[in-house]
Structures are given as structure tokens and as C-alpha cells.
Amino acid sequence: MSSDTPDPASEQPFEGIRVVEFGQFVAVPFAAQLLAEGGAEVIKIESLEGDPTRRLAQLAPMESRIYLSRNRGKRSLPLHLRQEGASEIIDALLGRADVALMNFRPGLAAQIGLDAETLRERFPRLIVATVTPFGRYGPDAGLAGMDIVVQARSGLMVANGREGDGRPLSGDPVSADYMAAMSLAFGIASALYRRASSGRGGEVHASLMQAAMTLNNNQMLRVESADGPIHDESRRELAEMRSRGAPYAEQRMAQPSARARIMADIYFRTYTTSDGWLAVACGSTRLRAAFSLAIGLEDEYTGDDPNHHADHYERLREAAEQIMRSRPTSEWEALLAEAGVPASRVVMPFEILDDPQTAANDMLYDLDHPQIGPVRILAPPVALDQEGFQQPAATKPFASETRDILGELGFNGSQIDGFVESGVTRDSI
């Protein structure tokens, strides 16, 4: 079934929507998984060797934790896109599809006739959703890029503040990729909503660079009258530092901050406690006063402009750090919670898998994988009443659905045999 509006009998928002995914790695696969969680039928097109993430630390043949994290609830079809005969299968897929997602390297989609302009002309109702590293235009449009590269290029890596061995670090989360996936899914939902009244498809695009800049939204603003001279001076300082090979820690100080210095020094930061670390966030005068009262910090200027009392706040920072080291994290958490101050201990990612808060809100679920066994995994990131988004099952073993999918597209047994024998597709590992 494919229609402009979802099946009214279904409680899932994308029921009846057919999606063809030409994606690998993170952004497009995760966006397609979000649609599948909302009821869409997703057919993932993979190379004859499979998505590259299938082979990263395999837990079973062609099954890895990385692949499983972004590809649940889909059907998989191996396809050699450049092989003669593949176009016949692609036409059959797209002829009945509502959405095509892709993140080919720059220029490749046009070479194989899967660029948005070509597809929209041939399939007017189709919504073509694409992800590029740096956007579709400009001097960097043709460059390859992945999350760590885009974090560096966009300024997000510096904004995140991680460093080691005197250089900036990206950290493990591929945050630009996931933000691009969420943006793309929102764009697709918007295009489907518009198509319900207009009857026409459209093009949705997200770039990793724009996604990274969105994550860094607080710093993506310049008030010329206030910030212009500061940015000019910072650029001059940075150029001088780079010319003499200044260390990264020094260069990072040339980055203007949108946050008042005392916020980062005292009221919006992590503290070392007697047994760990605690994050606090006092974003208002009321919260700053509550924090100071709770820990016994005397700050008579909480309601004033902090820039007028720089020396005072330098002494206050040292006093706050000494106070916070005097008690364990759990005591500070309880005390600040009673005072209404946002605060939390710093935990390791794996600890969240057994956290009572995530369990109480069904943020994770236990998947019974037929090859790997029990897997605790992330639930859909958004909830919609009446089970609008559901916990998807694992994709079936690689190449095991080839004949079923091609049969549903109208190809007979001898045609499918021909596709397999000629190397267009495969029906086994």
C-alpha cells in the first residue's frame, strides 16, 4: 500500500509509507530506522558485500553492534548499482516508493542516475531525501567528509571542549551524524504532510555541517554592534598564535564565549567532589542564589553584572571548588535537589544501560536477536500515544530476503535467478 496519507486504521504515523534507503554508516540509516519505528516499510539497499558497518567487530556472520544500532525494523536487499540490470530493480522499487533516502559520496548519485533532479522528474510523487557532508554548494561541496571531519570544520569540536595530548578531540558520539538524521526525518515528515494536500513530492536535504552548527547554536550568532569588534580582535589573536605555533590550549582561549565567565567558572560547570564529579547548571539569578546558599558560598553579587566584580569571582571560584571537594557526590546531589538546583553526578555511558530512570521511562528495551541473543538497545527517541512509534525487530540475516522482495516487485523466478547469476544481487551470504 502507498498513499498520500497513512492508513487511518493504523495508530502509526508512517503506516503505508514505503521507503527505499540507499545509505550506509550513520545519518541516512538512522533516519530510515526512525521512519521504520513509526510504521514505514523500509527496504535498505546494500552493496553485495553489505553495509560496511556489518563487518565491524562481528558478533555473528554479517552482524555487528554498530549495524544493529541503526538498522532495525528494515528489510535488506543487496544490489550492485552499476551492474547492468540493476536499473530494472531500482525502477520497480522507486515506482512504488514514497521516499528515497541516500548519502552517496558527492557526485556519485548523478553518475548512476539517482540524483534528486533525475528522480523527481521521473517520479513526481517521490520525496528524495539526501545528506551531504558540507552542503550542496560552495567550495567544499565536492569534498568527502564524515562526522569527525565535519566536527573539526564546523567548530563543534572546539566548542565541545575535549582535548588530549595538546590537541582537540571529537569524542565517541558521532553527534553531527545523529543530528543530521533527526533533521532529515523531520524534513521527510514535513514533505509527506505537504504532499497530502499538494500531491507532489519534493527534495529534502540535510548536511552534517549544518547539523553540527545547529548543535553549536548558542555560538552561531553575532550581534555586530557588540560582537563585531571582539571577533575581529579574536581573529587577529588567533592568526598570530597560529603563525608562531602556539599550543591548542592557548589558541582555544581566543574563542569568544557567549557565556559569562562566572557561569563557566562557578555556576555552569562540573566540580570535583570527594569521590567523583558533579555537574551543576544555574542559569538564572535565583538558581545562583540557591546554589550559593545550599553549599555555603557567600556571593553578595548574585544579582549584579558579574563582569564588574572579576576579582571577587576569581576568589569565589577557588572557594567553591574547595567546598565541593569536601563531600561525596551523593550528598551534594541530595542537597542541591532539595534546593531546586539542577545537578547530577557524572556517569559512564554503560551505566545508563542499567539505570532505574531509563527503565522507568522505557528508554531502552531488550531485543531477542535470532543470531546474537539478548541485546539491550535504545528505544525510539520520541514517544507518540497509542504506540505510534514501536520498538523494531532486528533486520533479518543479510541477503535472506532477496527473493521475497524481488517477487513482491513482480519479478518471476527465472528473472530472479538471472539477477543472482549475473551478479546484480545475491540471495545468500
C-alpha positions in Angstrom: 0.0 0.0 0.0 1.2 3.5 -0.8 -0.8 6.6 -0.4 -0.6 10.3 0.3 -2.0 9.8 3.8 -1.3 7.0 6.3 -3.8 4.2 6.8 -6.5 5.7 9.1 -6.9 2.3 10.8 -3.3 2.4 12.0 -2.0 4.2 15.0 1.4 4.6 13.5 2.1 7.8 11.6 4.0 6.3 8.7 2.0 3.2 8.2 1.6 2.5 4.4 4.6 4.7 3.6 7.3 2.9 1.5 10.9 3.9 1.9 13.9 2.9 -0.2 17.2 3.6 1.6 20.5 3.9 -0.3 22.5 4.6 2.8 25.4 3.4 4.9 27.2 4.4 8.1 25.0 6.7 10.3 22.8 9.6 9.2 20.7 8.0 6.5 20.4 4.6 8.1 19.3 6.1 11.4 16.8 8.4 9.7 15.3 5.4 8.0 15.2 3.5 11.3 13.2 6.3 12.8 10.7 6.1 10.0 10.5 2.3 10.4 9.8 2.8 14.1 6.8 4.9 13.0 5.5 2.1 10.8 7.1 2.8 7.4 8.2 -0.2 5.3 11.9 0.4 4.7 13.9 -1.5 2.1 17.6 -0.9 2.6 19.8 -1.3 -0.5 23.2 -2.6 0.4 26.2 -3.4 -1.7 26.9 -7.1 -2.5 29.4 -7.0 0.4 26.8 -5.4 2.7 26.9 -2.1 4.6 30.5 -1.6 5.8 29.3 -1.4 9.4 28.2 -5.1 9.2 31.8 -6.2 9.3 33.0 -4.1 12.2 33.6 -6.5 15.2 31.1 -9.1 14.0 29.1 -10.8 16.7 27.7 -13.3 14.2 28.2 -13.5 10.4 27.5 -10.1 9.0 26.0 -8.8 12.3 27.7 -6.2 14.4 26.6 -3.9 17.3 27.2 -0.9 15.1 24.9 -2.2 12.3 22.3 -3.2 14.8 22.2 0.2 16.4 20.9 1.9 13.2 19.2 -0.7 11.0 16.3 -2.3 13.0 12.9 -2.7 11.5 14.1 -2.8 7.9 14.3 -5.3 5.0 17.6 -5.6 3.2 18.3 -6.1 -0.5 21.9 -6.5 -1.8 22.3 -4.7 -5.1 25.2 -3.9 -7.4 24.1 -0.4 -8.5 26.4 -0.2 -11.5 25.7 -3.7 -12.8 23.6 -4.0 -16.0 20.1 -5.0 -14.8 20.2 -3.2 -11.5 18.2 -0.2 -13.0 15.3 -2.5 -13.7 15.1 -3.4 -10.0 15.6 0.2 -8.9 12.8 1.4 -11.2 10.5 -1.1 -9.7 11.4 -0.1 -6.2 11.1 3.7 -6.8 8.0 3.3 -8.9 6.0 2.3 -5.8 8.0 4.2 -3.2 7.1 7.3 -1.3 10.6 8.2 -0.1 14.1 7.6 -1.3 17.0 8.3 1.1 20.6 8.5 0.1 24.0 9.6 1.3 26.2 8.8 -1.7 29.6 10.5 -1.8 29.5 13.8 -3.7 28.9 13.3 -7.4 28.1 9.6 -7.3 24.3 9.9 -7.4 24.4 11.8 -10.6 26.7 9.3 -12.2 24.3 6.4 -11.6 21.1 8.4 -12.3 19.9 8.6 -8.7 20.3 12.4 -8.2 17.3 14.3 -6.9 16.7 16.2 -10.1 16.5 13.0 -12.2 14.4 11.1 -9.7 11.9 13.9 -9.2 11.4 14.2 -13.0 10.7 10.5 -13.3 8.7 10.0 -10.1 6.8 13.3 -9.4 5.3 12.0 -6.1 8.6 10.8 -4.7 10.3 12.5 -1.8 14.0 12.4 -2.3 16.0 12.9 0.9 19.7 13.4 0.8 22.6 14.0 3.2 25.9 15.6 2.2 28.9 16.4 4.4 29.2 20.2 3.7 26.1 21.1 1.7 25.3 21.1 -2.0 27.0 24.3 -3.0 30.2 26.2 -2.3 33.9 25.4 -2.5 33.7 22.4 -0.2 30.6 20.8 -1.7 32.5 18.2 -3.6 34.6 17.1 -0.6 34.2 13.8 1.2 33.5 14.0 4.9 32.4 12.1 8.0 31.4 13.2 11.4 34.9 13.8 12.9 35.9 15.8 9.9 32.8 17.9 10.0 33.1 18.5 13.7 36.5 19.9 13.0 35.4 22.0 10.1 32.3 23.4 11.8 33.9 24.5 15.1 31.8 21.9 17.1 35.0 20.0 18.1 36.4 23.1 19.8 33.1 24.1 21.3 32.7 20.6 22.9 36.0 21.3 24.8 37.6 17.9 24.8 41.3 17.8 24.4 44.2 15.4 25.0 47.9 15.4 24.3 47.6 19.0 23.4 45.1 18.6 20.6 41.3 18.8 20.2 39.4 15.5 20.4 36.0 14.7 19.0 34.8 12.1 21.5 33.0 8.9 20.6 29.4 10.2 19.9 29.0 11.0 16.2 26.8 13.8 17.2 26.7 15.7 13.8 25.6 12.5 12.1 22.7 11.8 14.5 21.6 15.5 14.4 21.5 15.3 10.6 19.4 12.1 10.9 16.9 13.7 13.2 16.7 16.8 10.9 16.3 14.6 7.8 13.5 12.6 9.4 11.7 15.8 10.4 12.1 17.1 6.8 10.7 13.9 5.4 7.7 14.0 7.7 7.1 17.7 6.7 7.3 16.7 2.9 4.8 13.9 3.4 2.5 16.3 5.2 2.8 18.8 2.4 2.3 16.1 -0.3 -1.0 15.1 1.4 -2.5 18.4 0.1 -0.4 19.2 -2.9 0.0 15.8 -4.4 3.6 16.4 -5.3 6.8 15.1 -3.9 9.9 17.2 -3.1 13.5 17.2 -2.1 14.7 17.2 1.5 18.3 17.9 2.3 20.4 17.9 5.4 24.2 18.4 5.7 26.4 17.2 8.5 27.9 20.7 8.7 24.5 22.4 9.3 23.7 19.7 11.8 27.0 20.4 13.7 26.3 24.1 13.6 22.8 23.5 15.0 24.3 21.6 17.9 26.5 24.7 18.4 23.5 27.0 18.1 24.4 29.2 21.1 27.6 30.3 19.4 26.2 30.6 15.9 25.1 34.2 16.4 26.9 37.6 16.1 25.4 40.9 17.1 27.6 43.2 15.0 27.5 46.2 17.4 28.5 44.1 20.4 30.5 41.1 18.9 31.9 42.5 15.7 35.0 44.2 17.2 35.5 41.3 19.6 35.5 38.8 16.7 37.9 41.0 14.7 40.3 41.1 17.6 40.0 37.4 18.2 40.7 36.6 14.6 43.9 38.7 14.8 45.0 37.0 18.0 44.3 33.6 16.5 46.3 34.3 13.4 49.2 35.4 15.5 49.0 32.3 17.7 48.9 30.0 14.7 51.8 31.8 13.0 54.1 31.0 16.0 52.7 27.5 16.6 51.0 28.3 19.9 49.6 25.2 21.7 46.0 24.3 21.3 45.0 25.3 24.9 46.3 28.8 24.2 44.6 29.0 20.8 41.3 27.9 22.3 41.4 30.9 24.6 41.0 33.1 21.5 37.5 31.7 21.1 34.9 34.3 22.3 32.3 32.8 24.7 28.6 33.6 24.7 28.5 32.5 28.3 29.5 34.9 31.1 32.9 34.0 32.6 31.4 33.4 36.1 28.9 31.0 34.7 31.7 28.7 33.4 33.9 29.3 36.4 31.2 28.8 39.2 27.6 28.3 38.2 27.6 26.3 35.0 30.3 23.6 35.2 31.5 20.3 36.6 33.0 20.1 40.1 35.3 17.5 41.6 33.8 16.1 44.8 35.4 13.8 47.4 34.5 10.7 45.3 33.8 11.8 41.8 32.4 14.7 39.8 29.2 16.7 39.8 27.6 18.9 37.1 25.6 22.0 38.1 23.6 24.4 36.0 22.5 27.7 37.5 21.1 29.6 34.5 19.3 32.3 36.5 19.9 34.7 39.3 17.5 32.7 41.5 19.4 29.5 40.9 22.8 31.1 41.5 21.5 32.3 44.9 20.0 28.9 45.7 23.3 27.2 44.8 25.4 29.6 46.9 23.0 29.2 49.9 23.0 25.4 49.6 26.7 24.9 49.6 27.6 27.8 52.0 29.1 30.1 49.4 28.9 33.8 50.1 28.3 35.7 46.8 26.8 39.1 47.6 26.8 40.0 43.9 24.5 37.2 42.5 22.0 39.8 41.2 24.6 42.2 39.7 26.6 42.3 36.5 29.3 39.8 37.2 31.8 41.5 34.9 32.0 44.3 37.4 33.4 42.0 40.1 36.0 39.9 38.3 38.4 39.7 41.3 35.6 38.7 43.6 34.6 35.8 41.3 38.2 34.5 40.9 38.3 34.1 44.7 34.8 32.7 44.7 35.7 30.0 42.2 38.6 28.8 44.4 36.3 28.7 47.4 33.5 26.8 45.6 36.0 24.2 44.3 37.3 23.7 47.9 33.8 23.3 49.3 32.7 20.8 46.6 35.7 18.6 47.3 34.7 18.3 51.0 31.7 16.0 50.5 30.7 13.0 48.3 28.7 13.3 45.2 25.5 11.7 46.5 25.3 14.2 49.4 25.7 17.1 47.0 23.0 15.7 44.7 20.5 15.3 47.6 21.3 18.8 48.9 21.0 20.6 45.6 17.9 18.6 44.6 16.2 19.9 47.8 17.3 23.4 46.9 15.8 23.0 43.4 19.2 23.4 41.7 19.8 21.2 38.5 22.7 18.9 39.3 23.9 15.4 38.5 26.8 13.1 39.1 28.9 12.2 36.1 28.2 8.7 34.9 29.8 6.3 32.4 27.7 5.5 29.3 27.5 1.8 30.0 26.0 2.6 33.4 22.9 4.0 31.7 22.0 0.6 30.4 21.0 -0.4 34.0 19.8 2.9 35.2 16.4 3.0 37.0 15.5 6.3 35.4 15.9 4.9 31.9 14.0 1.8 32.9 11.1 3.7 34.4 10.6 5.6 31.1 11.2 2.7 28.6 14.2 4.5 27.1 15.8 1.1 26.4 14.4 -2.3 25.5 15.6 -5.9 25.3 15.7 -7.2 21.8 15.9 -11.0 21.3 18.2 -11.2 18.3 17.9 -14.6 16.5 21.7 -14.8 15.9 23.3 -12.8 18.7 20.9 -13.4 21.6 19.5 -10.9 24.0 20.5 -7.3 23.2 19.6 -4.2 25.3 19.2 -1.4 22.9 17.9 2.2 22.6 14.1 2.6 22.2 12.6 5.1 19.7 13.8 8.6 20.8 10.3 10.1 20.6 7.0 8.8 22.1 3.6 9.1 20.4 0.4 7.9 22.1 -1.3 4.7 21.1 2.2 3.2 20.3 2.8 5.5 17.4 6.4 4.6 17.5 7.3 1.0 18.3 10.4 -1.0 19.2 11.5 -2.6 15.9 12.9 -6.1 15.4 16.4 -6.8 14.0 16.8 -6.9 10.3 16.8 -10.4 9.0 20.1 -12.1 8.0 21.9 -10.5 5.1 20.6 -11.5 1.7 17.9 -13.7 3.2 15.0 -11.6 1.9 16.3 -11.0 -1.7 13.9 -13.4 -3.4 10.9 -12.3 -1.4 11.4 -8.7 -2.1 12.1 -9.2 -5.8 9.0 -11.4 -6.0 6.9 -8.7 -4.5 8.2 -6.3 -7.1 6.8 -8.5 -9.8 9.8 -10.4 -11.0 9.4 -14.2 -11.6 11.7 -17.0 -10.5 13.7 -17.2 -13.7 14.2 -13.4 -13.7 15.4 -13.5 -10.1 17.8 -16.4 -11.0 19.2 -14.3 -13.7 19.8 -11.3 -11.4 21.6 -13.6 -9.0 23.7 -15.4 -11.6 24.7 -12.1 -13.3 25.9 -10.5 -10.1 23.2 -7.9 -9.8 22.2 -9.2 -6.4 22.7 -12.2 -4.1 20.5 -14.4 -2.1 22.9 -15.8 0.4 26.0 -14.7 2.4 
